[in-house]
Amino acid sequence: MVSIKLRGAENYLSWSALFGPIFRRYKLIGIIDCSEPCPAPFLCDSNGNRTSTPNPAYESWYEKDQNILIWLNSTLSEDILPFTVGVSTSRELWRILEQRFAAGSDTHIHQLRSQLQSCQKGNMSISAYFQKLKELSTALAKAGAPVSDRDLITIILNGLPDDFEAFVDAVNLCIDQTSVDELHGLLLSKEISIARKKKVIGSPAAEPWEFQGSHNFKGNFGNFNRNFGSFGRNNGNFNRSLNNGGNRGNSGNNRNQNKSGSGGNRNNFNRNFGTFDRGSSSGGYHPCQLCGSTSHQAIDCYDRLNPTVQGRVPMDKLAARCAHKINKPSPSLWLADS
């Protein structure tokens, strides 16, 4: 019938309050408060002498008393069960528990005040936190040391975690106009708001966007740099092959083959480069003046950052990097490096 177990003074009032309606509903309250005393076990004759005839009233009373005793024992925690040893009636057990946990002694009051002032919300919900503080404040009131609403509000606010810091500051500004019930409602709303924000922050959609291929990009970039260096070391052979290809496109420039094949004469290289372009029939770009490819312009060439190429083609002679794309290559539009 009662869903909670008696743990001690901290929840005695809540525990005992749950039994009140049960005792009144089944007309058992007289057994607990002694308004219905225990009748004699046996009947008496007309002279007042006890006979051996059982008293039906006693049997009815005893059945009720034992039922109450069973109910009380079933709601006691393991720490409280030792107090039930040797107890035979429900009234006796109720009196022992009342004296033990509802007494108004100074020691008991000090214990309740210490528990109240040190109470922290922690991982409890707002409802559970309020219930615990309410039980302690009610126990103090029962013991003759009631707690004012303002003191209780201060204790409630002091036990809240850092998530409620802004809320606590706002309530402190109007603490005189705030009741405990109003504070309870405000805290419930704040709890829902904090839970919603944490859910949004923790959702995958709110995570910062990351470039998933960043590690591969870095690895490939390193390979690119290594290959770039190899290309720079081999560019002399490339130049010789390119000049030879240009000479095959225009036999009139064969006189430059021996000189430019070694990569030592930049002027011959540029003239042969132009010859190669005129002999080419593919692509919509003029050949790149840095690497000779017809797939891009000089401004997009990777060799712009190659120190070996920059040393071979003077920086003040790279105006052709700004050349525009045209549909058909035209010798008349070629910008020679002279």
SERO-4910 file (N, C-alpha, C, O; in steps of 0.05 Angstrom, whole numbers):
BEGIN
 pado doro    nc1    nc2    nc3   cac1   cac2   cac3    cc1    cc2    cc3    oc1    oc2    oc3
  Met    A     16    -24      0      0      0      0     17     25      0     10     45    -13
  Val    A     39     25     15     58     47     17     82     41      0     95     20      3
  Ser    A     89     59    -19    109     54    -39    138     60    -30    157     52    -43
  Ile    A    141     74     -7    167     81      2    174     66     28    156     58     42
  Lys    A    199     64     33    208     51     58    219     72     77    232     92     69
  Leu    A    215     67    103    225     85    123    255     82    125    265     60    132
  Arg    A    270    104    121    299    103    123    309    117    148    332    113    156
  Gly    A    292    132    161    301    146    185    286    173    187    264    176    177
  Ala    A    299    192    201    286    217    206    282    233    181    265    251    179
  Glu    A    299    228    160    297    243    136    271    240    121    263    259    107
  Asn    A    258    217    123    233    214    109    211    203    127    191    192    118
  Tyr    A    214    206    153    194    195    172    167    209    168    146    195    168
  Leu    A    167    235    165    141    249    163    126    241    138    102    237    138
  Ser    A    141    238    115    128    229     90    117    201     93     95    194     84
  Trp    A    133    184    106    125    156    110    100    154    127     81    140    121
  Ser    A    100    168    150     77    167    168     53    180    156     30    171    162
  Ala    A     56    201    140     33    214    128     19    196    108     -5    198    105
  Leu    A     33    177     95     20    159     77      3    138     91    -16    128     79
  Phe    A      8    132    116     -8    113    130    -33    125    142    -52    110    148
  Gly    A    -34    152    145    -58    164    156    -84    157    141   -103    148    153
  Pro    A    -85    162    114   -109    155    100   -116    125    101   -140    118    100
  Ile    A    -96    108    102   -101     80    102   -115     72    129   -134     57    129
  Phe    A   -105     83    150   -117     77    176   -145     87    178   -163     74    190
  Arg    A   -150    111    167   -177    122    169   -196    107    150   -220    103    157
  Arg    A   -186     98    127   -204     84    108   -213     58    119   -237     51    116
  Tyr    A   -196     43    132   -203     17    142   -210     18    172   -212     -3    185
  Lys    A   -214     42    183   -223     46    211   -204     32    230   -212     17    248
  Leu    A   -179     38    226   -158     27    243   -144     48    260   -126     41    276
  Ile    A   -151     73    256   -137     95    270   -139     92    300   -122    101    314
  Gly    A   -162     80    310   -166     77    339   -145     59    352   -138     63    375
  Ile    A   -135     40    336   -114     22    347    -88     36    350    -73     31    369
  Ile    A    -82     55    332    -56     69    332    -56     91    354    -36     93    368
  Asp    A    -78    106    356    -78    128    376    -90    120    402    -95    137    419
  Cys    A    -95     94    407   -105     83    432   -134     91    439   -143     88    461
  Ser    A   -148    103    419   -176    109    424   -193     84    423   -216     84    432
  Glu    A   -182     62    413   -195     36    413   -177     17    428   -161      3    415
  Pro    A   -180     15    454   -161     -2    470   -166    -32    465   -187    -40    454
  Cys    A   -147    -47    472   -148    -76    468   -168    -88    487   -165    -84    512
  Pro    A   -189   -102    478   -208   -115    496   -196   -140    510   -174   -149    503
  Ala    A   -210   -150    529   -201   -173    544   -202   -198    527   -221   -201    511
  Pro    A   -182   -216    529   -182   -240    513   -205   -259    518   -214   -273    500
  Phe    A   -216   -258    543   -238   -277    550   -261   -261    562   -258   -239    572
  Leu    A   -285   -273    559   -308   -260    569   -310   -264    600   -298   -282    611
  Cys    A   -326   -247    612   -330   -248    641   -359   -255    647   -377   -249    631
  Asp    A   -363   -268    670   -391   -274    677   -404   -250    690   -393   -228    690
  Ser    A   -428   -255    701   -444   -233    712   -431   -221    737   -436   -198    744
  Asn    A   -414   -237    750   -401   -228    774   -374   -214    768   -360   -205    786
  Gly    A   -367   -214    742   -342   -201    735   -318   -220    735   -295   -211    732
  Asn    A   -323   -245    737   -301   -264    737   -295   -273    709   -314   -277    693
  Arg    A   -270   -277    703   -262   -284    676   -269   -314    671   -264   -330    689
  Thr    A   -279   -319    648   -286   -346    640   -266   -356    619   -248   -341    611
  Ser    A   -270   -380    610   -253   -392    589   -264   -387    561   -253   -397    541
  Thr    A   -285   -372    560   -297   -366    534   -282   -344    520   -280   -322    531
  Pro    A   -272   -348    496   -257   -327    481   -276   -304    476   -300   -307    471
  Asn    A   -264   -280    476   -279   -256    471   -278   -250    441   -256   -245    430
  Pro    A   -300   -250    427   -300   -244    398   -289   -216    391   -277   -212    371
  Ala    A   -294   -197    409   -284   -169    404   -253   -169    404   -240   -155    389
  Tyr    A   -242   -185    423   -212   -186    424   -201   -199    398   -181   -189    387
  Glu    A   -214   -220    388   -204   -233    364   -205   -214    340   -187   -214    324
  Ser    A   -227   -198    338   -229   -178    317   -207   -157    319   -194   -149    300
  Trp    A   -204   -147    345   -183   -126    349   -155   -137    343   -139   -123    331
  Tyr    A   -150   -161    352   -123   -173    348   -117   -177    319    -94   -173    310
  Glu    A   -137   -185    303   -132   -189    274   -125   -162    261   -108   -161    244
  Lys    A   -139   -141    269   -133   -115    257   -105   -106    266    -90    -95    250
  Asp    A    -99   -110    291    -73   -101    301    -50   -116    287    -30   -103    280
  Gln    A    -52   -141    282    -31   -156    268    -29   -148    239     -7   -149    227
  Asn    A    -51   -142    227    -50   -132    199    -34   -106    197    -18   -103    179
  Ile    A    -40    -88    216    -24    -63    216      5    -68    221     22    -55    208
  Leu    A     12    -87    239     40    -93    245     54   -104    220     77    -97    215
  Ile    A     40   -120    205     52   -131    180     57   -109    160     78   -108    147
  Trp    A     37    -91    157     41    -68    138     65    -51    146     81    -43    129
  Leu    A     67    -45    172     89    -28    181    116    -42    176    135    -29    166
  Asn    A    118    -67    183    144    -81    180    152    -83    150    176    -83    144
  Ser    A    133    -85    132    139    -88    104    150    -62     92    161    -62     70
  Thr    A    147    -40    106    156    -14     95    181     -4    110    188     20    107
  Leu    A    194    -20    125    218    -12    140    243    -20    125    244    -43    114
  Ser    A    263     -3    124    288    -10    111    304    -29    129    296    -33    153
  Glu    A    325    -40    119    341    -59    134    354    -46    159    358    -60    179
  Asp    A    359    -20    157    371     -7    180    351     -3    203    359      1    226
  Ile    A    326     -2    197    305      3    217    294    -23    228    282    -23    250
  Leu    A    297    -45    214    285    -71    223    294    -79    251    278    -91    266
  Pro    A    319    -74    260    326    -82    287    308    -70    309    306    -82    330
  Phe    A    296    -47    303    278    -35    323    252    -51    327    237    -46    346
  Thr    A    247    -70    309    222    -85    311    225   -111    328    205   -125    333
  Val    A    250   -117    336    254   -141    352    240   -140    379    243   -120    394
  Gly    A    224   -160    385    209   -161    410    184   -145    411    170   -145    431
  Val    A    176   -132    389    152   -116    388    129   -135    379    131   -149    359
  Ser    A    107   -134    394     85   -153    389     59   -139    379     41   -152    369
  Thr    A     57   -113    383     33    -98    374     40    -75    356     63    -65    357
  Ser    A     21    -67    339     26    -45    321     29    -19    336     45     -2    328
  Arg    A     13    -15    357     15     10    373     43     13    385     54     35    385
  Glu    A     54     -9    395     81     -7    407    102      0    386    120     16    391
  Leu    A    100    -12    362    120     -6    341    116     23    332    136     37    327
  Trp    A     92     32    329     87     60    320     99     80    340    110    100    332
  Arg    A     96     74    366    106     91    387    137     92    387    149    113    391
  Ile    A    150     69    382    179     68    382    190     85    358    209    100    362
  Leu    A    178     81    335    187     96    311    182    126    315    199    142    306
  Glu    A    160    133    327    154    162    331    174    174    351    183    197    346
  Gln    A    180    160    372    199    171    391    227    172    380    243    190    386
  Arg    A    233    154    362    260    152    351    265    174    330    287    186    330
  Phe    A    246    178    313    251    195    289    235    221    289    240    238    272
  Ala    A    216    224    306    201    249    307    204    265    332    189    283    338
  Ala    A    225    258    347    229    272    373    241    300    368    254    304    347
  Gly    A    235    318    386    244    346    383    269    351    399    272    374    409
  Ser    A    287    333    402    312    337    417    330    356    402    329    358    378
  Asp    A    348    368    417    368    387    405    386    372    385    393    383    364
  Thr    A    393    348    392    411    332    375    397    326    348    409    328    327
  His    A    372    319    350    357    312    326    353    337    309    355    336    284
  Ile    A    347    360    321    344    385    306    370    393    292    369    402    269
  His    A    392    391    307    418    397    295    424    379    271    435    388    251
  Gln    A    417    354    273    422    335    251    405    343    227    415    342    204
  Leu    A    380    350    231    363    357    209    372    383    195    372    385    171
  Arg    A    381    402    211    391    427    200    416    423    183    420    435    162
  Ser    A    434    406    193    458    400    178    452    387    152    464    394    131
  Gln    A    433    369    152    426    355    127    413    375    107    417    374     83
  Leu    A    397    393    118    383    413    101    403    432     88    401    438     64
  Gln    A    422    442    103    441    462     93    462    450     75    473    464     58
  Ser    A    467    425     77    487    412     60    476    397     36    490    385     21
  Cys    A    450    399     33    436    385     11    444    398    -16    442    422    -19
  Gln    A    452    381    -35    459    391    -62    441    376    -83    434    353    -79
  Lys    A    435    390   -105    419    377   -125    433    354   -138    422    332   -141
  Gly    A    459    358   -146    474    336   -158    460    326   -184    453    342   -201
  Asn    A    456    300   -185    444    287   -208    413    284   -205    400    273   -222
  Met    A    403    293   -183    374    291   -178    358    310   -196    369    331   -205
  Ser    A    334    303   -202    316    321   -216    307    343   -197    310    341   -173
  Ile    A    295    364   -209    286    386   -192    264    376   -173    262    385   -150
  Ser    A    246    359   -183    224    349   -166    235    333   -143    226    336   -120
  Ala    A    255    315   -148    266    299   -126    282    317   -107    281    312    -82
  Tyr    A    296    337   -117    311    356   -101    292    371    -82    298    374    -58
  Phe    A    270    381    -93    250    396    -77    237    377    -56    233    386    -33
  Gln    A    232    353    -64    219    334    -45    237    329    -21    227    328      2
  Lys    A    262    325    -26    281    320     -4    283    344     15    282    340     39
  Leu    A    285    368      4    286    392     21    260    396     36    260    406     59
  Lys    A    238    390     23    212    394     36    209    375     60    198    383     80
  Glu    A    219    351     56    217    332     78    233    341    103    224    339    125
  Leu    A    258    351     97    275    360    119    263    385    133    263    386    157
  Ser    A    252    404    117    240    427    129    215    420    145    210    432    166
  Thr    A    200    401    135    176    393    150    183    379    176    170    382    196
  Ala    A    205    363    174    214    349    199    223    369    220    218    365    243
  Leu    A    236    390    211    245    411    230    221    425    242    220    431    266
  Ala    A    200    430    225    176    443    236    162    425    256    152    434    276
  Lys    A    162    399    251    150    380    269    166    378    296    154    374    317
  Ala    A    192    382    294    209    381    318    209    408    333    223    410    353
  Gly    A    195    428    323    194    453    337    214    473    328    219    493    342
  Ala    A    227    469    305    247    488    294    240    493    265    255    484    247
  Pro    A    218    508    259    210    512    231    230    529    216    244    546    228
  Val    A    231    526    190    248    541    172    231    561    156    211    553    145
  Ser    A    239    586    156    224    606    141    226    601    111    245    588    102
  Asp    A    207    612     96    207    609     67    232    621     54    244    610     36
  Arg    A    240    645     64    264    658     53    289    642     58    306    639     40
  Asp    A    292    631     82    315    614     88    315    589     71    336    580     61
  Leu    A    291    577     66    289    553     50    296    559     21    309    543      8
  Ile    A    287    582     11    294    590    -17    324    594    -20    336    586    -40
  Thr    A    337    606      0    366    610     -1    380    583     -1    400    580    -16
  Ile    A    371    564     15    383    538     16    379    524    -11    397    510    -21
  Ile    A    356    527    -23    350    514    -49    369    525    -70    380    510    -86
  Leu    A    372    551    -71    389    564    -91    418    556    -88    433    553   -107
  Asn    A    427    554    -63    455    547    -57    462    519    -66    485    513    -71
  Gly    A    442    502    -67    447    474    -75    446    468   -104    449    445   -113
  Leu    A    441    489   -120    438    485   -149    466    484   -162    484    497   -152
  Pro    A    469    470   -185    495    468   -199    500    494   -215    484    512   -215
  Asp    A    523    494   -228    532    518   -243    514    524   -267    513    547   -276
  Asp    A    499    504   -277    481    509   -300    459    529   -293    448    542   -311
  Phe    A    453    532   -267    432    550   -258    443    577   -248    428    591   -234
  Glu    A    468    583   -254    480    607   -242    465    632   -250    460    649   -233
  Ala    A    459    636   -276    445    659   -285    417    660   -272    407    682   -265
  Phe    A    404    637   -270    377    636   -257    379    644   -228    361    659   -218
  Val    A    399    635   -214    402    642   -185    406    672   -182    394    684   -164
  Asp    A    422    684   -199    426    713   -197    400    729   -202    395    749   -189
  Ala    A    384    719   -221    359    733   -226    339    730   -203    325    750   -196
  Val    A    338    707   -190    320    703   -168    328    719   -143    311    729   -129
  Asn    A    354    722   -139    364    737   -116    356    766   -117    354    779    -97
  Leu    A    351    776   -141    343    804   -144    315    809   -134    308    831   -126
  Cys    A    298    788   -135    270    791   -126    263    769   -106    240    759   -107
  Ile    A    281    762    -88    277    739    -70    254    745    -51    240    727    -42
  Asp    A    250    770    -44    229    777    -25    201    773    -36    182    768    -22
  Gln    A    198    774    -63    172    771    -76    168    743    -86    148    738   -100
  Thr    A    186    724    -80    185    697    -91    178    677    -69    190    678    -48
  Ser    A    158    661    -74    150    640    -55    163    613    -63    175    611    -85
  Val    A    162    594    -45    174    568    -50    160    554    -74    173    542    -90
  Asp    A    134    556    -74    119    543    -96    125    556   -123    128    542   -143
  Glu    A    127    583   -124    135    596   -149    163    588   -158    168    584   -181
  Leu    A    181    587   -139    208    579   -145    209    550   -156    224    544   -175
  His    A    192    533   -146    191    506   -156    182    505   -185    195    491   -202
  Gly    A    162    521   -192    153    522   -220    174    534   -238    178    524   -261
  Leu    A    187    555   -229    208    567   -246    232    548   -250    243    547   -272
  Leu    A    239    533   -230    261    514   -233    254    491   -252    271    481   -266
  Leu    A    229    483   -251    220    461   -270    223    471   -299    232    456   -316
  Ser    A    215    496   -304    217    507   -331    246    510   -339    254    504   -362
  Lys    A    263    519   -320    292    522   -326    305    495   -331    322    493   -349
  Glu    A    296    475   -317    307    448   -321    301    438   -349    318    426   -362
  Ile    A    277    442   -359    269    434   -386    285    449   -406    294    438   -426
  Ser    A    290    475   -402    305    492   -421    334    482   -422    345    481   -444
  Ile    A    346    476   -400    374    467   -400    377    440   -414    395    435   -429
  Ala    A    358    422   -409    358    396   -421    355    398   -452    368    383   -467
  Arg    A    339    417   -461    335    421   -490    361    432   -503    368    423   -524
  Lys    A    374    450   -489    399    461   -500    421    440   -501    436    439   -521
  Lys    A    423    423   -481    443    402   -481    437    382   -504    456    371   -516
  Lys    A    412    377   -509    405    359   -530    412    370   -557    422    355   -575
  Val    A    408    396   -561    415    409   -587    445    409   -591    455    404   -613
  Ile    A    460    416   -569    489    417   -572    501    390   -577    520    387   -592
  Gly    A    489    369   -565    500    342   -568    491    328   -593    501    306   -598
  Ser    A    474    340   -610    464    327   -634    485    328   -656    501    347   -656
  Pro    A    487    308   -674    507    307   -695    505    331   -714    525    340   -725
  Ala    A    480    342   -718    477    364   -737    491    390   -726    497    407   -742
  Ala    A    496    391   -700    508    415   -689    538    414   -687    551    433   -679
  Glu    A    549    390   -694    578    388   -693    592    405   -714    581    408   -736
  Pro    A    615    417   -707    629    433   -727    636    416   -751    644    393   -749
  Trp    A    634    428   -776    639    413   -800    669    408   -803    685    426   -799
  Glu    A    675    384   -810    703    377   -813    708    367   -841    690    354   -853
  Phe    A    731    373   -852    738    364   -878    748    335   -875    770    331   -865
  Gln    A    732    316   -883    738    288   -878    763    279   -892    776    260   -884
  Gly    A    770    292   -915    792    282   -930    818    298   -924    837    297   -940
  Ser    A    819    311   -901    842    328   -895    867    312   -892    889    321   -900
  His    A    865    288   -880    889    273   -876    900    263   -903    924    263   -908
  Asn    A    882    253   -920    890    244   -946    902    267   -962    921    264   -977
  Phe    A    890    291   -959    899    314   -974    928    320   -966    945    326   -983
  Lys    A    933    320   -939    959    326   -930    979    305   -940   1002    312   -948
  Gly    A    971    279   -940    989    259   -949    995    262   -979   1018    260   -987
  Asn    A    975    267   -995    979    271  -1023    995    296  -1029   1011    297  -1048
  Phe    A    991    316  -1012   1007    341  -1016   1036    336  -1012   1053    347  -1025
  Gly    A   1042    319   -992   1070    312   -987   1082    297  -1011   1104    302  -1019
  Asn    A   1066    278  -1022   1075    264  -1046   1079    283  -1069   1098    280  -1085
  Phe    A   1061    302  -1071   1063    322  -1093   1090    337  -1090   1103    342  -1110
  Asn    A   1096    345  -1065   1121    360  -1062   1145    343  -1069   1164    352  -1082
  Arg    A   1144    317  -1062   1167    300  -1068   1169    296  -1099   1191    298  -1110
  Asn    A   1146    292  -1112   1146    289  -1141   1154    315  -1154   1167    315  -1176
  Phe    A   1146    338  -1141   1153    364  -1153   1183    367  -1154   1194    377  -1174
  Gly    A   1197    358  -1132   1226    360  -1132   1239    343  -1154   1258    351  -1167
  Ser    A   1227    319  -1157   1238    301  -1178   1234    314  -1206   1251    312  -1223
  Phe    A   1211    326  -1209   1206    339  -1235   1226    361  -1240   1236    365  -1262
  Gly    A   1233    376  -1218   1252    398  -1221   1280    387  -1228   1294    400  -1243
  Arg    A   1287    364  -1217   1313    353  -1223   1314    343  -1252   1336    343  -1264
  Asn    A   1291    335  -1262   1291    323  -1289   1283    343  -1311   1281    336  -1334
  Asn    A   1279    369  -1304   1269    387  -1323   1289    393  -1346   1281    402  -1367
  Gly    A   1314    388  -1340   1333    392  -1362   1329    373  -1384   1330    381  -1408
  Asn    A   1324    347  -1378   1318    328  -1399   1292    335  -1413   1290    332  -1438
  Phe    A   1272    345  -1398   1247    353  -1410   1252    375  -1431   1241    374  -1453
  Asn    A   1268    394  -1423   1273    417  -1441   1286    407  -1467   1279    416  -1489
  Arg    A   1305    389  -1464   1319    379  -1488   1299    365  -1506   1300    368  -1530
  Ser    A   1282    348  -1494   1262    334  -1511   1243    353  -1524   1236    349  -1547
  Leu    A   1235    373  -1509   1216    392  -1519   1228    408  -1543   1214    412  -1563
  Asn    A   1253    416  -1540   1266    430  -1562   1269    413  -1586   1265    422  -1609
  Asn    A   1276    388  -1582   1278    370  -1605   1251    366  -1618   1250    365  -1643
  Gly    A   1230    365  -1602   1203    362  -1614   1197    387  -1630   1185    385  -1652
  Gly    A   1204    410  -1620   1198    435  -1635   1214    435  -1661   1204    445  -1681
  Asn    A   1238    425  -1662   1254    425  -1686   1243    407  -1707   1244    412  -1731
  Arg    A   1231    384  -1697   1218    366  -1716   1194    380  -1729   1187    374  -1752
  Gly    A   1180    398  -1714   1157    412  -1725   1166    433  -1745   1150    440  -1763
  Asn    A   1189    444  -1743   1198    465  -1762   1228    460  -1767   1245    466  -1750
  Ser    A   1234    450  -1790   1262    443  -1797   1280    467  -1799   1304    465  -1797
  Gly    A   1268    491  -1802   1284    515  -1805   1298    523  -1779   1317    539  -1779
  Asn    A   1290    511  -1757   1302    518  -1731   1321    496  -1721   1328    496  -1698
  Asn    A   1329    478  -1739   1346    456  -1731   1373    466  -1721   1388    452  -1707
  Arg    A   1380    490  -1730   1406    501  -1721   1407    505  -1691   1429    507  -1679
  Asn    A   1384    507  -1678   1384    511  -1649   1383    485  -1633   1384    485  -1608
  Gln    A   1382    463  -1647   1379    437  -1633   1402    432  -1615   1398    424  -1592
  Asn    A   1427    435  -1626   1450    428  -1609   1453    447  -1586   1461    439  -1564
  Lys    A   1447    473  -1590   1450    492  -1569   1429    489  -1548   1435    489  -1524
  Ser    A   1404    487  -1556   1382    487  -1536   1379    459  -1525   1366    457  -1503
  Gly    A   1389    439  -1537   1386    412  -1526   1399    409  -1499   1389    394  -1482
  Ser    A   1420    424  -1494   1433    423  -1468   1420    440  -1448   1427    438  -1424
  Gly    A   1401    456  -1455   1386    473  -1436   1402    498  -1429   1395    511  -1409
  Gly    A   1423    505  -1444   1440    527  -1436   1432    553  -1449   1442    574  -1440
  Asn    A   1415    554  -1470   1408    578  -1484   1378    583  -1482   1363    569  -1495
  Arg    A   1370    602  -1466   1341    607  -1461   1328    618  -1486   1305    612  -1492
  Asn    A   1342    636  -1502   1330    648  -1525   1324    627  -1546   1302    627  -1557
  Asn    A   1342    609  -1551   1337    587  -1570   1314    570  -1560   1297    561  -1576
  Phe    A   1313    566  -1534   1290    550  -1523   1263    563  -1529   1245    549  -1536
  Asn    A   1261    589  -1525   1236    602  -1530   1228    602  -1560   1205    599  -1567
  Arg    A   1249    605  -1578   1242    604  -1606   1233    576  -1614   1213    573  -1629
  Asn    A   1247    556  -1604   1239    529  -1610   1211    523  -1598   1195    508  -1609
  Phe    A   1206    535  -1575   1180    531  -1562   1158    541  -1579   1137    528  -1582
  Gly    A   1162    565  -1592   1142    576  -1610   1139    559  -1634   1116    555  -1644
  Thr    A   1160    547  -1644   1159    530  -1667   1142    505  -1660   1127    495  -1676
  Phe    A   1146    495  -1636   1131    472  -1628   1101    478  -1627   1085    461  -1635
  Asp    A   1095    502  -1618   1066    509  -1617   1054    511  -1645   1032    503  -1649
  Arg    A   1070    522  -1664   1059    525  -1691   1056    497  -1704   1039    494  -1722
  Gly    A   1072    479  -1696   1070    452  -1708   1050    435  -1694   1044    413  -1703
  Ser    A   1038    445  -1672   1019    429  -1657    991    433  -1668    984    455  -1677
  Ser    A    975    413  -1668    948    415  -1678    927    409  -1657    903    406  -1663
  Ser    A    934    408  -1632    916    401  -1611    914    423  -1590    933    438  -1587
  Gly    A    892    425  -1575    888    443  -1553    880    470  -1561    884    478  -1584
  Gly    A    866    485  -1543    857    512  -1548    874    533  -1535    867    556  -1536
  Tyr    A    896    525  -1521    914    543  -1508    940    545  -1524    948    526  -1537
  His    A    953    568  -1521    981    569  -1528    997    552  -1509    989    549  -1486
  Pro    A   1018    539  -1518   1034    523  -1499   1044    540  -1476   1051    563  -1479
  Cys    A   1043    528  -1452   1052    541  -1428   1082    547  -1431   1097    530  -1439
  Gln    A   1090    572  -1425   1118    580  -1428   1136    570  -1406   1160    575  -1406
  Leu    A   1124    556  -1386   1140    545  -1365   1146    515  -1369   1168    506  -1365
  Cys    A   1125    500  -1376   1129    471  -1379   1123    461  -1407   1130    438  -1413
  Gly    A   1111    478  -1425   1106    469  -1452   1080    455  -1457   1074    448  -1480
  Ser    A   1064    450  -1436   1039    436  -1440   1018    454  -1452   1017    478  -1447
  Thr    A   1000    443  -1469    979    458  -1482    952    455  -1466    932    464  -1476
  Ser    A    953    442  -1443    928    438  -1427    922    460  -1408    901    460  -1396
  His    A    940    480  -1406    935    502  -1387    953    526  -1395    970    524  -1413
  Gln    A    948    548  -1382    963    572  -1386    985    574  -1365    985    560  -1345
  Ala    A   1003    593  -1370   1026    596  -1352   1017    604  -1324   1030    597  -1304
  Ile    A    995    619  -1322    986    628  -1295    976    606  -1278    975    608  -1254
  Asp    A    968    583  -1291    958    559  -1276    979    538  -1274    973    516  -1264
  Cys    A   1003    542  -1283   1023    521  -1283   1034    516  -1255   1038    535  -1240
  Tyr    A   1039    490  -1249   1051    483  -1224   1080    493  -1222   1091    497  -1200
  Asp    A   1093    497  -1245   1121    505  -1245   1125    533  -1236   1148    543  -1233
  Arg    A   1103    548  -1230   1106    575  -1220   1121    575  -1193   1134    594  -1186
  Leu    A   1118    553  -1178   1131    551  -1152   1157    535  -1153   1169    531  -1132
  Asn    A   1164    525  -1176   1188    508  -1178   1213    526  -1181   1215    540  -1201
  Pro    A   1231    526  -1161   1254    544  -1162   1272    539  -1186   1285    558  -1195
  Thr    A   1273    514  -1195   1291    509  -1218   1280    521  -1243   1296    531  -1260
  Val    A   1254    522  -1246   1242    534  -1269   1243    565  -1267   1249    578  -1287
  Gln    A   1239    575  -1243   1241    604  -1240   1269    614  -1245   1273    636  -1255
  Gly    A   1289    598  -1238   1316    605  -1245   1322    604  -1274   1340    619  -1284
  Arg    A   1308    586  -1289   1313    583  -1318   1299    604  -1334   1309    613  -1354
  Val    A   1274    612  -1324   1259    633  -1338   1259    658  -1321   1246    657  -1299
  Pro    A   1271    679  -1328   1273    703  -1311   1246    713  -1302   1227    713  -1318
  Met    A   1243    722  -1277   1218    730  -1266   1207    755  -1281   1182    757  -1284
  Asp    A   1224    773  -1290   1214    796  -1305   1206    790  -1333   1197    808  -1348
  Lys    A   1209    765  -1342   1201    757  -1369   1176    740  -1368   1170    726  -1388
  Leu    A   1161    739  -1346   1138    721  -1344   1112    736  -1349   1092    729  -1337
  Ala    A   1112    756  -1365   1087    770  -1371   1067    753  -1385   1043    758  -1385
  Ala    A   1077    732  -1398   1059    714  -1413   1041    698  -1395   1023    684  -1404
  Arg    A   1046    699  -1369   1028    684  -1351   1000    695  -1352    981    681  -1345
  Cys    A    997    719  -1360    970    732  -1361    957    728  -1388    937    741  -1393
  Ala    A    967    711  -1405    955    706  -1431    928    693  -1428    924    677  -1410
  His    A    909    701  -1445    882    691  -1443    878    667  -1462    893    663  -1481
  Lys    A    857    652  -1455    851    629  -1472    837    638  -1498    820    656  -1497
  Ile    A    846    626  -1520    833    632  -1546    825    606  -1558    835    585  -1551
  Asn    A    806    608  -1578    796    584  -1590    817    570  -1608    819    546  -1608
  Lys    A    831    586  -1623    851    575  -1641    878    589  -1637    879    613  -1635
  Pro    A    899    573  -1635    925    586  -1631    933    602  -1656    929    593  -1678
  Ser    A    944    626  -1651    952    643  -1673    980    652  -1669    987    664  -1648
  Pro    A    997    647  -1688   1026    656  -1685   1028    686  -1680   1047    695  -1667
  Ser    A   1009    701  -1691   1012    730  -1689   1007    740  -1661   1016    762  -1653
  Leu    A    993    723  -1644    987    731  -1616   1008    721  -1596   1005    726  -1572
  Trp    A   1027    706  -1606   1047    694  -1588   1065    716  -1577   1074    733  -1591
  Leu    A   1069    715  -1550   1086    734  -1536   1113    721  -1532   1116    704  -1515
  Ala    A   1132    729  -1548   1159    716  -1547   1174    728  -1524   1172    751  -1517
  Asp    A   1191    711  -1512   1208    719  -1490   1236    725  -1502   1251    707  -1508
  Ser    A   1242    750  -1506   1267    758  -1520   1284    775  -1501   1306    783  -1508
***
